[in-house]
Amino acid sequence: MTEAAELPPAPEEAREVFGDRFDDAVRYAELLAEAGVQRGLIGPREVPRLWERHLLNCAVLSEAVPEGVTVCDVGSGAGLPGIPLALVRDDLNITLLEPLLRRTTFLTEVVELLGLDHVTVVRGRAEEMLGKVPPVHVVTARAVAPLDRLATWGIPLLRPYGEMLALKGDTAEEELKAASTALSKLGAVSTSVLHVGEGVVDPPSTVVRVEVGREYEADAIVVGSTHGIAGRIFGSVAGRLTKRARRPVIVIP
């Protein structure tokens, strides 16, 4: 049996959620099940649960996104949650940010095939994008990194009074508690855990919302360890932030 044959029919909820874009959602699911698996963007075991666990799980994030805003999907991977969000919200201006070429190639193909004119694909690391992409109202992410590390990448991309929406699982409350100090240092003024998609996905999708205040209102800029990937954050992001903000840097392991 081929990977494409393992893709189950779209559930009735998908027709309701995607509306006029339902056929495009089906095509996207097929692309994930075929090219996505072949290129190593998604595991073959995920194919039978693409609709409930991935497409619908991500599409319902739209419930938490304000109308007519700019969005940056950090570490977009195979386009989750950015592509489903784009399919249900043509009022948004969405950037899919992803560092790996094979993934951005796939994302570009999907965007062109589905005619998503309100979506732009950008290849690069979030920590290298400060000053290269316009600040956005909303940063989204799914399965990218623990919340404290994700915040060091996502929050600097926000406009004043923007928000980061991170799709998380059962550990959302724990991650939020563990990251509270780091989030405060980064300028977060409000945090909460939301549940979206009631009646569409079971269980509902869990979203951590982090809202920021005025730009560089934080007492300090918090970054990760200065080793490896976080070291690049320290050099390329924290240095520029502290220069503009005139704030000390606090390094967290």
C-alpha positions in Angstrom: 0.0 0.0 0.0 1.4 3.4 -0.9 1.7 6.3 1.6 -0.9 8.3 -0.3 -3.4 5.4 0.1 -3.1 5.6 3.8 -4.5 9.1 3.9 -8.0 8.7 5.3 -11.0 10.7 3.8 -11.4 14.2 5.2 -13.8 14.3 8.2 -16.9 16.3 8.0 -15.4 18.8 10.4 -12.8 19.7 7.7 -15.6 20.8 5.3 -16.9 23.1 8.0 -13.5 24.5 9.0 -12.0 25.1 5.6 -15.2 26.1 3.8 -14.5 27.3 0.2 -10.9 26.2 0.7 -11.8 22.6 1.5 -10.5 21.2 -1.9 -7.2 23.0 -1.3 -7.0 21.5 2.2 -7.4 18.1 0.7 -4.7 18.8 -1.8 -2.4 19.9 1.0 -3.1 16.8 2.9 -2.2 14.7 -0.2 1.0 16.6 -0.6 2.0 16.0 3.0 1.1 12.3 2.6 3.1 12.0 -0.6 5.9 14.5 -1.1 6.0 15.4 2.6 6.8 11.8 3.5 9.1 11.1 0.6 11.2 14.2 1.5 11.3 13.4 5.2 9.2 16.4 6.2 6.6 14.3 8.0 6.8 10.8 9.4 4.8 8.0 7.5 3.1 7.1 10.8 1.5 10.5 10.9 -0.4 10.0 7.6 -3.4 8.2 9.0 -3.9 11.0 11.5 -3.1 14.0 9.3 -6.5 15.5 9.5 -7.2 15.4 13.2 -3.7 15.7 14.6 -2.2 18.2 12.1 -4.5 20.1 9.7 -7.5 20.6 11.9 -5.4 20.9 15.0 -3.6 23.8 13.4 -6.6 25.4 11.5 -8.5 26.0 14.8 -5.6 28.3 15.9 -7.4 30.9 13.8 -9.8 31.3 16.7 -7.1 33.0 18.7 -5.7 35.3 15.8 -7.2 38.8 15.5 -8.5 40.0 12.1 -6.3 41.5 9.4 -2.9 41.1 11.2 0.5 40.1 10.1 1.7 36.7 11.2 5.1 35.0 11.2 5.1 31.2 11.5 8.5 30.4 13.1 10.1 27.1 12.2 7.2 26.4 9.8 8.6 23.0 8.7 6.0 21.4 6.4 3.7 24.4 6.9 2.1 23.6 10.2 0.4 25.7 11.5 1.0 28.3 8.8 -0.6 26.7 5.8 -3.9 25.5 7.5 -4.1 29.0 9.1 -3.7 30.6 5.6 -6.4 28.4 4.2 -9.0 29.5 6.7 -7.9 33.1 7.0 -7.3 35.0 3.8 -7.4 38.3 5.8 -4.0 37.5 7.3 -0.6 38.4 5.8 1.5 35.3 6.7 5.2 34.7 6.6 6.4 31.1 6.8 9.9 31.3 8.3 12.0 28.1 8.0 15.8 27.6 7.8 16.1 24.4 5.8 16.2 24.5 2.0 14.3 21.3 1.4 11.5 22.6 3.6 11.3 26.0 2.1 11.3 24.4 -1.4 8.2 22.3 -0.4 6.5 25.3 1.2 7.0 27.4 -1.9 5.6 24.7 -4.1 2.5 24.4 -1.8 1.9 28.2 -1.7 2.1 28.4 -5.5 0.0 25.3 -6.1 -2.8 26.4 -3.7 -2.7 30.1 -4.8 -2.0 31.5 -1.4 -1.2 35.0 -2.5 -1.2 36.3 1.1 1.6 33.9 2.1 5.4 34.5 1.8 8.1 31.9 2.3 11.3 33.1 3.9 14.4 30.9 4.4 16.3 31.8 7.6 16.6 31.3 11.3 14.4 33.4 13.5 17.3 34.7 15.5 18.9 36.1 12.3 15.7 37.8 11.0 15.7 40.9 13.3 15.8 43.9 11.1 15.5 41.7 8.0 11.7 41.1 8.2 9.1 43.6 9.3 7.9 43.1 12.9 4.6 41.3 13.0 1.5 41.4 15.2 1.5 37.6 15.8 4.2 34.9 15.9 3.0 31.3 15.7 4.8 28.1 16.3 4.2 24.4 16.8 6.6 21.7 18.1 9.6 24.0 17.6 11.2 24.2 21.0 10.5 24.5 24.7 8.7 27.7 25.5 11.5 29.6 27.1 13.8 29.0 24.1 11.0 29.6 21.6 10.3 33.0 23.2 13.9 34.1 22.6 13.4 33.5 18.9 9.8 34.6 18.6 9.3 37.6 20.8 12.0 39.8 19.1 10.0 39.5 15.9 6.9 41.1 17.4 5.6 44.6 17.0 4.8 46.5 20.2 1.8 45.0 21.9 2.1 41.9 19.7 1.6 38.3 20.8 3.1 34.9 20.4 0.8 31.9 20.0 2.5 28.5 20.6 0.6 25.3 20.0 1.5 23.0 22.9 0.3 19.7 24.4 -0.4 18.5 27.9 2.7 20.2 29.4 1.6 23.7 28.4 0.9 24.8 32.0 4.2 23.4 33.2 6.2 25.0 30.4 4.5 28.3 31.0 5.3 28.2 34.7 8.9 27.2 34.1 9.4 29.9 31.5 7.7 32.7 33.5 10.9 34.5 34.6 12.4 34.3 31.1 9.2 35.6 29.5 9.0 38.5 32.0 12.6 39.5 31.2 11.8 39.4 27.5 9.0 41.9 28.0 5.9 39.7 28.3 3.1 41.5 30.1 0.5 38.8 30.0 0.4 35.0 29.5 -2.4 32.5 29.3 -3.3 29.0 28.2 -6.2 28.8 25.7 -8.1 25.8 24.4 -9.4 26.2 20.8 -11.3 24.0 18.4 -14.0 22.8 20.8 -16.3 20.5 18.8 -13.8 20.2 16.0 -10.8 18.4 17.4 -10.8 16.1 20.4 -9.2 17.1 22.7 -9.2 20.8 21.8 -5.9 22.3 20.8 -3.9 23.9 23.5 -2.3 27.3 22.9 0.1 29.3 25.0 -0.5 33.0 24.5 2.3 35.4 25.4 1.6 39.1 25.0 4.2 41.9 25.0 4.0 45.5 25.8 5.9 48.5 24.4 9.0 47.5 22.5 12.0 46.9 24.8 10.1 47.5 27.9 11.9 44.6 29.6 14.4 45.0 32.3 16.8 42.7 30.5 17.1 40.5 27.4 17.1 36.8 28.2 18.8 34.4 25.9 19.8 30.8 26.1 23.2 29.2 26.7 25.9 30.8 24.6 26.7 27.3 23.1 25.4 26.0 19.8 22.2 27.4 18.4 21.6 29.6 21.4 25.0 31.0 21.0 24.0 32.4 17.6 21.0 33.9 19.3 23.3 35.6 21.7 25.5 37.0 19.0 22.9 37.9 16.3 19.9 38.9 18.3 20.7 39.7 21.9 23.6 42.0 20.9 21.4 44.1 18.6 18.5 44.1 21.1 20.6 45.3 24.0 22.3 47.9 21.8 18.9 49.4 21.0 17.3 48.7 24.4 20.2 49.6 26.5 19.4 46.7 28.7 21.7 44.0 30.2 21.7 40.5 28.9 20.8 37.6 31.2 21.9 34.2 30.0 19.8 31.1 30.9 21.0 27.5 30.5 
